[in-house]
Amino acid sequence: MKILIIEDEKRTAEQIKRLINRYDNSYEVIGVLESVKSAVEWFGSIKESPDLLLADIQLSDGTSFELFDQANIELPVVFITAYNDYALNAFKMNSIEYLLKPIDFNDLRRAFDKFRRLKEVWFKAGINEREMLRNNIKPAYKSRFLVRSGNS
């Protein structure tokens, strides 16, 4: 799994990397971005798409919500912040989880477990749709309806 971290505090970004490796060392952190501006530029010239975004809300040049306004991002996000004031806004933005700093391993583990479960559900739903298309199976629709009109 490829993960992109948006965090302006280097120590926190390093801590997040260590926690990710502790959870599963096959997960790859493909980058650490420190500002809204650098994130917008990165998504503008995207080379490889991450599977999951871990984003601090309060960054040095604004909030990560501004990133979603400026770039078309359709990725699941785990928001990490020191403030609980943004929780409602976070869940409007593809949020999987909302973690408060300092980050605890168990909280991050629960967020990753939740992401894995959701990903499995999305994958299974996608397989069913593809099987229907591949086998040219058309869903059965009703061809007759009983309608009441007045007394008849």
Sequence and secondary structure as in RCSB ss.txt:
>XXXX:A:sequence
MKILIIEDEKRTAEQIKRLINRYDNSYEVIGVLESVKSAVEWFGSIKESPDLLLADIQLSDGTSFELFDQANIEL
PVVFITAYNDYALNAFKMNSIEYLLKPIDFNDLRRAFDKFRRLKEVWFKAGINEREMLRNNIKPAYKSRFLVRSG
NS
>XXXX:A:secstr
 EEEEE S HHHHHHHHHHHHHH TT EEEEEE SHHHHHHHHHT SS  SEEEEESEETTEEHHHHHHHS    
 EEEEES STTHHHHTTTTEEEEEESS  HHHHHHHHHHHHHHHHHHHHHHHHHHHHHHTT             T
T 
